[in-house]
Amino acid sequence: MRDDKWEDSPTEEVDATDAAHHADGGSSSETEGLLPLHHTTKAAGATAAAAHHHEHSPPTQAKKVGTALFYATSSLGVIFANKIVLSTFKFPSVQTLALFQFTSTTLALKVASMLGYVNLLPISVKGVKSILPLSTCYLLNILTGLSATQNLSLPMMVLLRRASILMTMLLEKWMLNSQPSKTVQISVGLMLAGALVAALGDLSFNLMGYIVIFFNDLFTALNGVILKRTSEEYKKSKMTVLYLNSLLSAIGVSTIIMLVPGEVDRVKNFELWSNPNFVTYLVFASLMGSVLNLAIFLCTSTNSALTTTVVGCLKNVLTSYMGMFIGGDYIFSWLSFIGINISIAGSLVYARSTFRG
């Protein structure tokens, strides 16, 4: 439930080895050599191969634009819905909202699998153990992200989340020996300089918000790097990984809810359960998690991971400006406004550099 190359749900990044594997020919199917999440069969392999052939017919320009717009609007929708539920209506439980979102994604993928739209492969104990570190990071990423949404204004949250790009760069250099271009380094420097200037002028400063956004940046970076390192070692079914992430996270967050003293009572005694506006936004926010994952998948598979990255960057520009008027917790100051625009300039340079390759 995140946005741009480093900020979006990293499970949806296109892995070039998927296409390369099929280009090799032979009898191997997409499911061979995957993370050990399942046990493949010849029938499943034939089905996957046929689906792969169908999915890789050249998309029309209208479909490319349509999926990019679908991703942008879905991403904006889930951000603003989360903000309204947590800040405007002051829903007290980040964990409960996360549980609703994990559950909706799990059920949506299961139903899609039963209807034949998605190929979810049988799960093994060995596979669950293999993906557990990624799922744990995914869970912590979502929880800290929602907590940051609750405690920070949207412009400041978007700004401070850009530190995850720097963390990802450092982690990739350490774990994957990758080196970003000079332009990317300059653009990240601009983003962080803008975030620092804006933070100095943040009149709605919330220490808890700054703490959780720091950990959210860390878990975002770890999530992406762990997935990248995994994808170099194994082939994987992305929908199966997303399904397992959501399922295991739903179990994990349910455990947290039961263990945190007073959490169930806070949710049960929330005074707006009879308010139709609140219930509508809560249902919308819960369902939009699965819609966003679908939108990222469609945008990435129809266009490329690169296009998804650029659309994510441009979408964050809109979030920064629109977030000044949504949620009711942004307090204007010239220093904060200037910092936001410096960071946005860095984001646009980053998007241009990424797009040019």
Number of C-alpha atoms within 10 A of each C-alpha: 24 21 25 24 23 27 23 21 23 25 23 23 23 16 16 10 14 16 13 10 16 16 9 9 9 8 11 15 21 21 23 19 14 18 21 21 24 20 14 17 13 12 9 16 17 15 14 17 18 12 14 16 10 10 12 11 9 10 12 10 10 9 15 19 14 15 22 24 16 19 27 24 15 21 28 20 18 22 22 20 23 26 28 22 26 22 20 16 16 14 23 16 19 22 20 21 22 25 23 18 25 28 21 22 27 22 16 17 23 18 13 14 15 12 10 10 12 16 20 22 19 11 14 13 10 12 18 19 13 15 20 15 15 21 23 16 22 25 23 20 26 23 22 24 26 24 21 29 27 26 23 26 27 28 25 27 22 25 25 25 24 20 24 23 23 20 19 21 23 17 19 21 13 11 13 15 10 12 13 11 11 10 14 21 17 14 22 23 16 21 30 24 17 26 29 18 18 26 20 13 19 21 15 15 17 13 11 13 20 18 14 21 29 19 18 27 25 23 24 30 27 21 26 25 22 19 17 18 13 16 17 12 11 14 19 21 21 18 20 22 22 22 21 22 25 26 19 21 26 24 13 16 21 15 11 14 18 11 11 9 10 11 16 14 9 13 15 10 9 13 10 13 14 9 10 10 12 18 14 13 18 23 16 17 25 24 19 25 26 23 22 26 24 21 24 31 24 21 27 22 19 24 19 15 20 20 20 29 23 23 20 26 25 17 19 25 21 14 20 21 16 15 23 18 14 19 23 14 18 20 15 13 13 11 16 24 19 16 27 27 19 19 29 26 17 23 26 18 20 23 24 16 16 17 12 8 8
